[in-house]
Amino acid sequence: MVAAVAMSISAFADELYSLVNNGVGGNSYILINQNLDSFSFDVLKYENAALNGHAGYFVYSEDLSGKALQNYVKANGVNIAKNQTTVNVGELKEGDKVGFYKWEKTTGFLGTTKTTYDTEFMLGTKVVSRSTDWHGNVTETVLDTGTFVDYISGSSYQTGNGGWMKIEISATPASTTPTGAPLPGALAALLIGGLGAGSMKLRKRRA
């Protein structure tokens, strides 16, 4: 069985963000630790072909779980287009959370369609292949490392077919401008202007 392995991670990427499993409300998410001018991620690989084009992300700051989280994702989730490689999330604030989901559209009675959103996932740092011998000993082989979104809900978790995607995150901290003091260029201009005014007064006195 091949599966992404989730590990408890507190700090990551110079503390710009953290990968959190089983956090507030029992949810997993990327926690933003400081204001960011930009946040994006590249989708590098899908494990399950069925997941390709059926994944998405959402940004929230409230402590949501259960039905409230499902309703929020339904209203605010952003689907990742099939074969999309770069996903630009945009500016984020400290305390924001980035979550992931996979969606599935089914056709029911009388041709009615229904879309379900699966928000149960874990964040992992490696993909492994596990095998068990006759004595019950488990051998684990690391196949890939990085950052992985591993969808684990229902029977998919038991069979290892829940699907996962490998992502590469990019984040830029918010730029700040010092307040309460002029910039170096402005300060030099003030000094030059002051000296010029003083020399003019001296000249007038001598004249």
N, C-alpha and C positions, 0 to 999 in steps of 0.2 A: 504494500500500500504506500502510495506517495502522498504526503500531506505537508502543508506549511506548519511550522512549529512556532507557536506564540510564546514569547518570553516576557517576563516582567521587566519593563524598562522605565526608568524614572526621568533621566535627562538625555537629551539627544541634540545633535547639531548645534553645539555651542549654546545650549539652553534657549534657542529660539523657539523650540517646540519640544514636546514630550510625547512619546507613544504610550498610551494608557490602555491597559486591559482591565475589565471589571472595575471601572471607575464609578463616578456618580450615577446612580440609578442602575448599576450593574452593567453599564454600557462600556464599549470600547470606543476610543476616539483619539485623534491627534489634538493635544491641548496646546494652544498658542500661549507662550509664556511672556511675550512682549509684543507691542504694536509692530506690525509688519507692513511695509509698503507694497510687497507682493508675495504671493504664495502660489506655487504651482507644482504640478507633479507630472512626470512622464510615465505613461503606461508601457512597460518594457516587455511584458509577457503575460499571456493567459494560460492557465493550466487546463481549463475545461473549455472546449470549443463552444459549448452552449452558453457560457458566461460572456463570451465576446459580443459586445453590443447590448448587453443586458445588465450593465452595472451603472452605478451613479454615485454621487457624493452630495452631502448637504452640510451647511454651516449653521450652528446654533450656539447660543450662549446660556439659555435657560437650562434648568435641570429637568430634562424630559425623560420619560420612560414609558414602556407599555403602549397603550392605545394612544396616548398623547403624542408620543414619538412617532408612531405610525402615521397619524393624521398630519403631523408637521412635515414628515418626509413626502407624503402624498401631495402637499401643497407647495413645498419649497425645494424638493429634491431636483437635482440637475443630472439628467441622464448623460452618460459618457457615450458619445457616438461610436458606432462600430468602426474599428480600425483607427480611432482617434489616438494620437500618440502623446500630444501635450495638452494638458488641462490647466487653464489659467483660472485660478480661484479669485485672485485680486487682493485687495487690501483686507487685512484682518486686525482685530483688536485683541489686546491681552485678555485672556479668559475665554475667547472663542474656542469652539470645538469643531473639528472636521470629522464627520462620520461618513460611512460608506454603506451602500445597500446594493442588492441585486433585485431586479424586477422580472416579472413574468406575466405575460398576457395570455389568458385562456378564453376559449369560446365555450359558452354554456348553453343552457336550454334556449331554444328558439333563436339561436345565433347571437345571443347577448355576450358581450365581452367583459372581462373583469381583469384588472391589473392588481397583482399582489406585490408587496414590497417586503423584502427580507432584510432586516437591519441587524441581524445577529452575525457578528464576525469577530475575529481576533486579529491582532497585529503581530506578525512574526518577523523573525530576522534570518530564517533559513528554511530551506525545503529539504526534507529528508525522505529516504525510502526505508521502511521498516519491514523486517522479515522475522518470523518466529520459527525456531526449530522444534523438533519432536519433544524436547525437554522444557519447552516454554521460554527458552532464552531469546530475548529480542536483540536483533542486530540493527543498528541505525547507521545509515550511510548518508552523509551530507551531499546533496546534489547541487545546491545553489545557495548563495547568501545574498542578503540585501534587506529590503523592506517589503513585506508581503501583507496583503489584505486577504485573510482566509475566512471564507464563508462557511459556517459550521453548523447551521441549524438543522433540526430534524434528522431524518435518516441519512442525509448527506454526510453528516459528521461521522456516522458509524461506518459508512462505506468509503469515505475519503473522496467522494465525488461532489462535494459541495462547491468546489471551484475556488480558485484564488487568482489574484493578479499581482504581479511584481511591479512596484512603482519606485521612482526616484524623485525625491522631494527637493525643491529649490525654494529658498526663503530669503527675503531681503529685509533687514530691520528698518524701521521707520527712521527717516532723517530728522535730525533736530538742529535748530539754530539757537545759539546762546542768546539770552535776553538780559537786559539791564546794562549792557555795555556796547558801544559802537564797534563795528567790524574794523579790523586793522586798516583797511584802505580808507574808511571814513575817518578814523582817528588821525591818520597822517594828513588828510586833507584839512582837518580842523587845525592842526598844528601849523601847517603851512599858511593857512589863512590868517591865523592869529599873529604869526611872525610878520606877515606882510602888513597887517594893520599897524603893528607896533612901529615898524620902520618908517611908515608914512608919517606917523605922529612925530617921530624924531626929526625927520627932515623938515617938517613945518616949523618946529621949534627953532632949529638952527637957522632957518631962513628968516 
